[in-house]
Amino acid sequence: MTRNDCLLIALLLLVALSPLMIDSGSEKIFALIKVDGVLVRKLDLSAEARLELEAGGGKNIVETKNGAVSVAEADCPDKICVRRGAIRHVGEAIACVPHKVLIEIAED
């Protein structure tokens, strides 16, 4: 193996590992709260919050804490939204179909 081969391997390793060295933590993560398809609130997951929603003839209580969002309480019949638990990753969602509430995780 020549000196040029070693330089080429080092360069390829540097290029391959460069995404790991770039700080990608600057993006903020939010919970987008939609009622009947309309955005009603954008909650920053880095802060704790409690939001009471009156929608679709019922009530949902949405909480953010520890970098996640969940439906803490709901008066819908099945409470599937409550049982879904907390979500924290981009692309995850919680839906309360009877109240037409959708909570999605998104980056800014």
N, CA, C and O atoms as CSV, one atom per row, in Angstrom:
chain,resi,resn,atom,element,x,y,z
A,1,MET,N,N,0.844,-1.168,0.000
A,1,MET,CA,C,0.000,0.000,0.000
A,1,MET,C,C,0.899,1.243,0.000
A,1,MET,O,O,1.813,1.374,0.814
A,2,THR,N,N,0.616,2.117,-0.908
A,2,THR,CA,C,1.456,3.310,-1.040
A,2,THR,C,C,0.903,4.456,-0.180
A,2,THR,O,O,-0.178,4.371,0.403
A,3,ARG,N,N,1.687,5.512,-0.135
A,3,ARG,CA,C,1.285,6.693,0.634
A,3,ARG,C,C,-0.003,7.288,0.064
A,3,ARG,O,O,-0.870,7.720,0.824
A,4,ASN,N,N,-0.137,7.315,-1.247
A,4,ASN,CA,C,-1.346,7.844,-1.893
A,4,ASN,C,C,-2.573,6.997,-1.573
A,4,ASN,O,O,-3.672,7.530,-1.417
A,5,ASP,N,N,-2.391,5.673,-1.475
A,5,ASP,CA,C,-3.501,4.795,-1.102
A,5,ASP,C,C,-3.992,5.135,0.305
A,5,ASP,O,O,-5.198,5.198,0.542
A,6,CYS,N,N,-3.075,5.353,1.226
A,6,CYS,CA,C,-3.429,5.713,2.605
A,6,CYS,C,C,-4.150,7.054,2.653
A,6,CYS,O,O,-5.113,7.213,3.404
A,7,LEU,N,N,-3.696,8.019,1.861
A,7,LEU,CA,C,-4.355,9.322,1.812
A,7,LEU,C,C,-5.769,9.206,1.240
A,7,LEU,O,O,-6.695,9.858,1.722
A,8,LEU,N,N,-5.926,8.388,0.228
A,8,LEU,CA,C,-7.238,8.182,-0.373
A,8,LEU,C,C,-8.197,7.533,0.626
A,8,LEU,O,O,-9.350,7.951,0.731
A,9,ILE,N,N,-7.742,6.535,1.347
A,9,ILE,CA,C,-8.578,5.869,2.354
A,9,ILE,C,C,-8.960,6.852,3.463
A,9,ILE,O,O,-10.110,6.878,3.902
A,10,ALA,N,N,-8.006,7.654,3.912
A,10,ALA,CA,C,-8.286,8.644,4.951
A,10,ALA,C,C,-9.305,9.668,4.467
A,10,ALA,O,O,-10.201,10.052,5.217
A,11,LEU,N,N,-9.176,10.109,3.232
A,11,LEU,CA,C,-10.113,11.072,2.667
A,11,LEU,C,C,-11.513,10.476,2.561
A,11,LEU,O,O,-12.496,11.140,2.890
A,12,LEU,N,N,-11.610,9.227,2.102
A,12,LEU,CA,C,-12.909,8.558,1.994
A,12,LEU,C,C,-13.564,8.383,3.369
A,12,LEU,O,O,-14.775,8.547,3.512
A,13,LEU,N,N,-12.755,8.052,4.372
A,13,LEU,CA,C,-13.289,7.933,5.729
A,13,LEU,C,C,-13.795,9.278,6.248
A,13,LEU,O,O,-14.848,9.352,6.881
A,14,LEU,N,N,-13.052,10.315,5.980
A,14,LEU,CA,C,-13.452,11.654,6.406
A,14,LEU,C,C,-14.776,12.061,5.760
A,14,LEU,O,O,-15.652,12.603,6.434
A,15,VAL,N,N,-14.926,11.807,4.474
A,15,VAL,CA,C,-16.161,12.139,3.769
A,15,VAL,C,C,-17.322,11.301,4.300
A,15,VAL,O,O,-18.427,11.813,4.481
A,16,ALA,N,N,-17.075,10.017,4.549
A,16,ALA,CA,C,-18.123,9.126,5.030
A,16,ALA,C,C,-18.584,9.492,6.438
A,16,ALA,O,O,-19.764,9.340,6.754
A,17,LEU,N,N,-17.690,9.963,7.276
A,17,LEU,CA,C,-18.025,10.278,8.665
A,17,LEU,C,C,-18.419,11.731,8.886
A,17,LEU,O,O,-18.827,12.092,9.990
A,18,SER,N,N,-18.309,12.563,7.873
A,18,SER,CA,C,-18.596,13.992,8.043
A,18,SER,C,C,-20.029,14.280,8.500
A,18,SER,O,O,-20.212,15.212,9.282
A,19,PRO,N,N,-21.061,13.540,8.063
A,19,PRO,CA,C,-22.405,13.831,8.582
A,19,PRO,C,C,-22.508,13.630,10.089
A,19,PRO,O,O,-23.310,14.295,10.744
A,20,LEU,N,N,-21.721,12.738,10.640
A,20,LEU,CA,C,-21.739,12.506,12.081
A,20,LEU,C,C,-21.084,13.644,12.845
A,20,LEU,O,O,-21.386,13.856,14.019
A,21,MET,N,N,-20.194,14.374,12.196
A,21,MET,CA,C,-19.476,15.456,12.853
A,21,MET,C,C,-20.231,16.774,12.802
A,21,MET,O,O,-19.938,17.679,13.583
A,22,ILE,N,N,-21.187,16.898,11.907
A,22,ILE,CA,C,-21.957,18.130,11.770
A,22,ILE,C,C,-23.029,18.143,12.848
A,22,ILE,O,O,-23.696,17.131,13.064
A,23,ASP,N,N,-23.207,19.279,13.532
A,23,ASP,CA,C,-24.208,19.409,14.587
A,23,ASP,C,C,-25.590,19.507,13.957
A,23,ASP,O,O,-25.963,20.539,13.399
A,24,SER,N,N,-26.340,18.421,14.056
A,24,SER,CA,C,-27.699,18.429,13.506
A,24,SER,C,C,-28.720,18.701,14.595
A,24,SER,O,O,-29.921,18.648,14.332
A,25,GLY,N,N,-28.277,18.990,15.809
A,25,GLY,CA,C,-29.177,19.236,16.919
A,25,GLY,C,C,-29.761,20.630,16.940
A,25,GLY,O,O,-30.467,20.977,17.887
A,26,SER,N,N,-29.495,21.437,15.939
A,26,SER,CA,C,-30.004,22.796,15.915
A,26,SER,C,C,-31.473,22.866,15.489
A,26,SER,O,O,-32.124,23.890,15.697
A,27,GLU,N,N,-31.995,21.804,14.903
A,27,GLU,CA,C,-33.393,21.766,14.501
A,27,GLU,C,C,-34.272,21.606,15.745
A,27,GLU,O,O,-33.988,20.772,16.605
A,28,LYS,N,N,-35.327,22.398,15.836
A,28,LYS,CA,C,-36.269,22.275,16.939
A,28,LYS,C,C,-37.376,21.321,16.533
A,28,LYS,O,O,-37.786,21.273,15.373
A,29,ILE,N,N,-37.850,20.566,17.508
A,29,ILE,CA,C,-38.926,19.611,17.291
A,29,ILE,C,C,-40.212,20.193,17.882
A,29,ILE,O,O,-40.215,20.696,19.006
A,30,PHE,N,N,-41.303,20.121,17.114
A,30,PHE,CA,C,-42.579,20.674,17.534
A,30,PHE,C,C,-43.688,19.643,17.408
A,30,PHE,O,O,-43.591,18.702,16.620
A,31,ALA,N,N,-44.741,19.830,18.193
A,31,ALA,CA,C,-45.977,19.079,18.028
A,31,ALA,C,C,-46.959,19.999,17.341
A,31,ALA,O,O,-47.285,21.067,17.859
A,32,LEU,N,N,-47.427,19.598,16.191
A,32,LEU,CA,C,-48.424,20.365,15.456
A,32,LEU,C,C,-49.798,19.826,15.824
A,32,LEU,O,O,-50.098,18.661,15.566
A,33,ILE,N,N,-50.632,20.662,16.422
A,33,ILE,CA,C,-51.967,20.261,16.861
A,33,ILE,C,C,-52.964,20.761,15.817
A,33,ILE,O,O,-53.085,21.964,15.585
A,34,LYS,N,N,-53.667,19.833,15.199
A,34,LYS,CA,C,-54.655,20.186,14.177
A,34,LYS,C,C,-56.035,19.704,14.610
A,34,LYS,O,O,-56.183,18.607,15.148
A,35,VAL,N,N,-57.036,20.537,14.366
A,35,VAL,CA,C,-58.421,20.172,14.617
A,35,VAL,C,C,-59.169,20.300,13.296
A,35,VAL,O,O,-59.215,21.370,12.690
A,36,ASP,N,N,-59.741,19.209,12.874
A,36,ASP,CA,C,-60.463,19.157,11.595
A,36,ASP,C,C,-59.587,19.646,10.442
A,36,ASP,O,O,-60.066,20.313,9.525
A,37,GLY,N,N,-58.288,19.304,10.500
A,37,GLY,CA,C,-57.351,19.629,9.430
A,37,GLY,C,C,-56.739,21.013,9.507
A,37,GLY,O,O,-55.895,21.357,8.678
A,38,VAL,N,N,-57.146,21.825,10.493
A,38,VAL,CA,C,-56.649,23.197,10.626
A,38,VAL,C,C,-55.660,23.271,11.792
A,38,VAL,O,O,-55.967,22.838,12.903
A,39,LEU,N,N,-54.471,23.823,11.530
A,39,LEU,CA,C,-53.464,23.973,12.579
A,39,LEU,C,C,-53.959,24.988,13.607
A,39,LEU,O,O,-54.229,26.144,13.282
A,40,VAL,N,N,-54.073,24.522,14.873
A,40,VAL,CA,C,-54.541,25.420,15.935
A,40,VAL,C,C,-53.448,25.773,16.934
A,40,VAL,O,O,-53.559,26.764,17.656
A,41,ARG,N,N,-52.386,24.956,16.978
A,41,ARG,CA,C,-51.309,25.233,17.932
A,41,ARG,C,C,-50.041,24.510,17.505
A,41,ARG,O,O,-50.087,23.433,16.910
A,42,LYS,N,N,-48.922,25.118,17.818
A,42,LYS,CA,C,-47.606,24.536,17.567
A,42,LYS,C,C,-46.873,24.563,18.905
A,42,LYS,O,O,-46.537,25.631,19.415
A,43,LEU,N,N,-46.625,23.372,19.474
A,43,LEU,CA,C,-46.003,23.278,20.793
A,43,LEU,C,C,-44.552,22.842,20.667
A,43,LEU,O,O,-44.248,21.848,20.008
A,44,ASP,N,N,-43.661,23.592,21.301
A,44,ASP,CA,C,-42.241,23.254,21.343
A,44,ASP,C,C,-42.051,22.107,22.332
A,44,ASP,O,O,-42.432,22.223,23.497
A,45,LEU,N,N,-41.469,21.009,21.878
A,45,LEU,CA,C,-41.303,19.841,22.753
A,45,LEU,C,C,-40.226,20.031,23.816
A,45,LEU,O,O,-40.129,19.230,24.746
A,46,SER,N,N,-39.418,21.079,23.690
A,46,SER,CA,C,-38.387,21.309,24.701
A,46,SER,C,C,-38.948,21.997,25.948
A,46,SER,O,O,-38.247,22.126,26.952
A,47,ALA,N,N,-40.208,22.441,25.890
A,47,ALA,CA,C,-40.839,23.102,27.027
A,47,ALA,C,C,-42.045,22.289,27.495
A,47,ALA,O,O,-42.715,21.630,26.701
A,48,GLU,N,N,-42.304,22.349,28.795
A,48,GLU,CA,C,-43.485,21.661,29.320
A,48,GLU,C,C,-44.711,22.535,29.127
A,48,GLU,O,O,-44.671,23.743,29.360
A,49,ALA,N,N,-45.808,21.907,28.698
A,49,ALA,CA,C,-47.050,22.636,28.480
A,49,ALA,C,C,-48.227,21.696,28.673
A,49,ALA,O,O,-48.098,20.476,28.568
A,50,ARG,N,N,-49.371,22.290,28.957
A,50,ARG,CA,C,-50.624,21.541,29.087
A,50,ARG,C,C,-51.688,22.350,28.359
A,50,ARG,O,O,-51.903,23.523,28.665
A,51,LEU,N,N,-52.346,21.729,27.405
A,51,LEU,CA,C,-53.313,22.409,26.551
A,51,LEU,C,C,-54.631,21.656,26.591
A,51,LEU,O,O,-54.669,20.443,26.387
A,52,GLU,N,N,-55.711,22.380,26.854
A,52,GLU,CA,C,-57.041,21.783,26.843
A,52,GLU,C,C,-57.728,22.160,25.536
A,52,GLU,O,O,-57.899,23.339,25.228
A,53,LEU,N,N,-58.117,21.149,24.778
A,53,LEU,CA,C,-58.779,21.367,23.481
A,53,LEU,C,C,-60.250,20.994,23.584
A,53,LEU,O,O,-60.593,19.906,24.046
A,54,GLU,N,N,-61.109,21.895,23.153
A,54,GLU,CA,C,-62.538,21.609,23.006
A,54,GLU,C,C,-62.778,21.467,21.509
A,54,GLU,O,O,-62.726,22.453,20.774
A,55,ALA,N,N,-63.040,20.250,21.059
A,55,ALA,CA,C,-63.195,20.028,19.619
A,55,ALA,C,C,-64.092,18.827,19.365
A,55,ALA,O,O,-64.099,17.873,20.143
A,56,GLY,N,N,-64.832,18.877,18.297
A,56,GLY,CA,C,-65.655,17.742,17.885
A,56,GLY,C,C,-66.649,17.296,18.933
A,56,GLY,O,O,-67.005,16.119,18.990
A,57,GLY,N,N,-67.103,18.221,19.764
A,57,GLY,CA,C,-68.068,17.870,20.799
A,57,GLY,C,C,-67.450,17.208,22.013
A,57,GLY,O,O,-68.162,16.608,22.818
A,58,GLY,N,N,-66.142,17.307,22.159
A,58,GLY,CA,C,-65.491,16.686,23.302
A,58,GLY,C,C,-64.258,17.452,23.733
A,58,GLY,O,O,-63.981,18.548,23.246
A,59,LYS,N,N,-63.524,16.853,24.655
A,59,LYS,CA,C,-62.358,17.522,25.230
A,59,LYS,C,C,-61.155,16.582,25.226
A,59,LYS,O,O,-61.274,15.397,25.539
A,60,ASN,N,N,-59.998,17.130,24.868
A,60,ASN,CA,C,-58.717,16.434,24.942
A,60,ASN,C,C,-57.748,17.323,25.716
A,60,ASN,O,O,-57.726,18.538,25.525
A,61,ILE,N,N,-56.954,16.718,26.584
A,61,ILE,CA,C,-55.898,17.449,27.273
A,61,ILE,C,C,-54.570,16.914,26.757
A,61,ILE,O,O,-54.240,15.740,26.925
A,62,VAL,N,N,-53.809,17.821,26.117
A,62,VAL,CA,C,-52.533,17.477,25.501
A,62,VAL,C,C,-51.416,18.011,26.382
A,62,VAL,O,O,-51.466,19.157,26.827
A,63,GLU,N,N,-50.405,17.181,26.636
A,63,GLU,CA,C,-49.277,17.582,27.474
A,63,GLU,C,C,-47.961,17.375,26.744
A,63,GLU,O,O,-47.785,16.405,26.007
A,64,THR,N,N,-47.046,18.299,26.963
A,64,THR,CA,C,-45.672,18.107,26.506
A,64,THR,C,C,-44.774,18.106,27.729
A,64,THR,O,O,-44.876,18.979,28.591
A,65,LYS,N,N,-43.892,17.116,27.797
A,65,LYS,CA,C,-42.874,17.062,28.849
A,65,LYS,C,C,-41.826,16.033,28.466
A,65,LYS,O,O,-42.105,15.053,27.775
A,66,ASN,N,N,-40.608,16.287,28.935
A,66,ASN,CA,C,-39.475,15.399,28.651
A,66,ASN,C,C,-39.263,15.174,27.155
A,66,ASN,O,O,-38.875,14.083,26.738
A,67,GLY,N,N,-39.519,16.208,26.346
A,67,GLY,CA,C,-39.280,16.112,24.912
A,67,GLY,C,C,-40.282,15.277,24.157
A,67,GLY,O,O,-39.996,14.811,23.054
A,68,ALA,N,N,-41.470,15.077,24.742
A,68,ALA,CA,C,-42.493,14.258,24.095
A,68,ALA,C,C,-43.863,14.913,24.285
A,68,ALA,O,O,-44.031,15.801,25.121
A,69,VAL,N,N,-44.824,14.463,23.502
A,69,VAL,CA,C,-46.198,14.954,23.621
A,69,VAL,C,C,-47.127,13.752,23.753
A,69,VAL,O,O,-46.886,12.696,23.168
A,70,SER,N,N,-48.195,13.932,24.532
A,70,SER,CA,C,-49.174,12.864,24.701
A,70,SER,C,C,-50.544,13.472,24.957
A,70,SER,O,O,-50.664,14.648,25.300
A,71,VAL,N,N,-51.573,12.653,24.785
A,71,VAL,CA,C,-52.919,13.044,25.178
A,71,VAL,C,C,-53.111,12.458,26.571
A,71,VAL,O,O,-53.239,11.244,26.732
A,72,ALA,N,N,-53.131,13.333,27.575
A,72,ALA,CA,C,-53.230,12.899,28.966
A,72,ALA,C,C,-54.646,12.449,29.320
A,72,ALA,O,O,-54.839,11.482,30.057
A,73,GLU,N,N,-55.633,13.169,28.781
A,73,GLU,CA,C,-57.031,12.844,29.060
A,73,GLU,C,C,-57.871,13.121,27.824
A,73,GLU,O,O,-57.561,14.006,27.027
A,74,ALA,N,N,-58.948,12.341,27.679
A,74,ALA,CA,C,-59.901,12.569,26.587
A,74,ALA,C,C,-61.233,11.974,27.005
A,74,ALA,O,O,-61.280,10.972,27.719
A,75,ASP,N,N,-62.316,12.596,26.556
A,75,ASP,CA,C,-63.630,12.055,26.887
A,75,ASP,C,C,-64.272,11.321,25.703
A,75,ASP,O,O,-65.491,11.150,25.653
A,76,CYS,N,N,-63.439,10.893,24.757
A,76,CYS,CA,C,-63.939,10.096,23.635
A,76,CYS,C,C,-64.208,8.668,24.124
A,76,CYS,O,O,-63.664,8.265,25.152
A,77,PRO,N,N,-65.031,7.902,23.414
A,77,PRO,CA,C,-65.433,6.581,23.893
A,77,PRO,C,C,-64.292,5.563,24.058
A,77,PRO,O,O,-64.227,4.887,25.085
A,78,ASP,N,N,-63.406,5.442,23.084
A,78,ASP,CA,C,-62.386,4.390,23.119
A,78,ASP,C,C,-61.072,4.814,23.764
A,78,ASP,O,O,-60.311,3.960,24.220
A,79,LYS,N,N,-60.795,6.095,23.810
A,79,LYS,CA,C,-59.557,6.643,24.383
A,79,LYS,C,C,-58.292,6.057,23.738
A,79,LYS,O,O,-57.274,5.864,24.403
A,80,ILE,N,N,-58.376,5.781,22.448
A,80,ILE,CA,C,-57.219,5.267,21.714
A,80,ILE,C,C,-56.095,6.298,21.724
A,80,ILE,O,O,-54.920,5.940,21.798
A,81,CYS,N,N,-56.457,7.572,21.649
A,81,CYS,CA,C,-55.451,8.639,21.666
A,81,CYS,C,C,-54.684,8.666,22.981
A,81,CYS,O,O,-53.489,8.964,22.989
A,82,VAL,N,N,-55.336,8.367,24.073
A,82,VAL,CA,C,-54.676,8.336,25.385
A,82,VAL,C,C,-53.773,7.109,25.471
A,82,VAL,O,O,-52.637,7.186,25.938
A,83,ARG,N,N,-54.299,5.980,25.014
A,83,ARG,CA,C,-53.518,4.737,25.074
A,83,ARG,C,C,-52.323,4.740,24.133
A,83,ARG,O,O,-51.405,3.939,24.310
A,84,ARG,N,N,-52.310,5.614,23.144
A,84,ARG,CA,C,-51.180,5.710,22.203
A,84,ARG,C,C,-49.897,6.042,22.945
A,84,ARG,O,O,-48.815,5.620,22.535
A,85,GLY,N,N,-50.007,6.788,24.026
A,85,GLY,CA,C,-48.818,7.150,24.800
A,85,GLY,C,C,-48.096,8.336,24.197
A,85,GLY,O,O,-48.602,8.990,23.286
A,86,ALA,N,N,-46.924,8.602,24.708
A,86,ALA,CA,C,-46.139,9.767,24.282
A,86,ALA,C,C,-45.402,9.474,22.980
A,86,ALA,O,O,-44.954,8.355,22.729
A,87,ILE,N,N,-45.291,10.523,22.157
A,87,ILE,CA,C,-44.526,10.435,20.909
A,87,ILE,C,C,-43.474,11.536,20.916
A,87,ILE,O,O,-43.683,12.596,21.506
A,88,ARG,N,N,-42.333,11.286,20.255
A,88,ARG,CA,C,-41.253,12.270,20.265
A,88,ARG,C,C,-40.459,12.354,18.973
A,88,ARG,O,O,-39.629,13.250,18.824
A,89,HIS,N,N,-40.690,11.452,18.042
A,89,HIS,CA,C,-39.892,11.403,16.817
A,89,HIS,C,C,-40.662,11.986,15.627
A,89,HIS,O,O,-41.873,11.805,15.499
A,90,VAL,N,N,-39.932,12.681,14.769
A,90,VAL,CA,C,-40.524,13.298,13.582
A,90,VAL,C,C,-41.247,12.233,12.765
A,90,VAL,O,O,-40.705,11.163,12.488
A,91,GLY,N,N,-42.477,12.549,12.390
A,91,GLY,CA,C,-43.282,11.623,11.600
A,91,GLY,C,C,-44.299,10.852,12.422
A,91,GLY,O,O,-45.257,10.318,11.863
A,92,GLU,N,N,-44.117,10.780,13.734
A,92,GLU,CA,C,-45.085,10.080,14.579
A,92,GLU,C,C,-46.332,10.945,14.744
A,92,GLU,O,O,-46.271,12.167,14.611
A,93,ALA,N,N,-47.467,10.299,15.037
A,93,ALA,CA,C,-48.719,11.034,15.176
A,93,ALA,C,C,-49.644,10.355,16.174
A,93,ALA,O,O,-49.551,9.154,16.427
A,94,ILE,N,N,-50.541,11.163,16.734
A,94,ILE,CA,C,-51.632,10.694,17.586
A,94,ILE,C,C,-52.909,11.254,16.978
A,94,ILE,O,O,-52.962,12.431,16.621
A,95,ALA,N,N,-53.936,10.421,16.858
A,95,ALA,CA,C,-55.204,10.883,16.304
A,95,ALA,C,C,-56.340,10.558,17.264
A,95,ALA,O,O,-56.404,9.463,17.823
A,96,CYS,N,N,-57.223,11.510,17.445
A,96,CYS,CA,C,-58.482,11.293,18.150
A,96,CYS,C,C,-59.569,11.514,17.101
A,96,CYS,O,O,-59.988,12.645,16.855
A,97,VAL,N,N,-60.012,10.441,16.501
A,97,VAL,CA,C,-60.941,10.522,15.373
A,97,VAL,C,C,-62.293,11.122,15.782
A,97,VAL,O,O,-62.811,11.967,15.052
A,98,PRO,N,N,-62.888,10.722,16.920
A,98,PRO,CA,C,-64.188,11.309,17.270
A,98,PRO,C,C,-64.145,12.834,17.423
A,98,PRO,O,O,-65.123,13.513,17.110
A,99,HIS,N,N,-63.025,13.372,17.901
A,99,HIS,CA,C,-62.905,14.819,18.106
A,99,HIS,C,C,-62.186,15.521,16.954
A,99,HIS,O,O,-62.018,16.740,16.981
A,100,LYS,N,N,-61.765,14.765,15.951
A,100,LYS,CA,C,-61.080,15.290,14.762
A,100,LYS,C,C,-59.781,16.019,15.127
A,100,LYS,O,O,-59.451,17.053,14.546
A,101,VAL,N,N,-59.049,15.458,16.102
A,101,VAL,CA,C,-57.792,16.034,16.553
A,101,VAL,C,C,-56.627,15.180,16.030
A,101,VAL,O,O,-56.653,13.953,16.130
A,102,LEU,N,N,-55.620,15.836,15.478
A,102,LEU,CA,C,-54.419,15.167,15.010
A,102,LEU,C,C,-53.210,15.884,15.580
A,102,LEU,O,O,-53.105,17.107,15.487
A,103,ILE,N,N,-52.298,15.123,16.171
A,103,ILE,CA,C,-51.059,15.670,16.719
A,103,ILE,C,C,-49.920,15.015,15.959
A,103,ILE,O,O,-49.788,13.791,15.963
A,104,GLU,N,N,-49.086,15.833,15.298
A,104,GLU,CA,C,-47.968,15.331,14.508
A,104,GLU,C,C,-46.676,15.946,15.014
A,104,GLU,O,O,-46.654,17.098,15.447
A,105,ILE,N,N,-45.591,15.166,14.958
A,105,ILE,CA,C,-44.276,15.669,15.325
A,105,ILE,C,C,-43.583,16.138,14.041
A,105,ILE,O,O,-43.551,15.425,13.037
A,106,ALA,N,N,-43.028,17.355,14.099
A,106,ALA,CA,C,-42.354,17.935,12.927
A,106,ALA,C,C,-41.149,18.755,13.370
A,106,ALA,O,O,-41.066,19.197,14.516
A,107,GLU,N,N,-40.209,18.952,12.434
A,107,GLU,CA,C,-39.051,19.814,12.664
A,107,GLU,C,C,-39.321,21.200,12.133
A,107,GLU,O,O,-40.121,21.387,11.216
A,108,ASP,N,N,-38.648,22.165,12.715
A,108,ASP,CA,C,-38.764,23.540,12.239
A,108,ASP,C,C,-37.695,23.810,11.209
A,108,ASP,O,O,-37.616,24.917,10.678
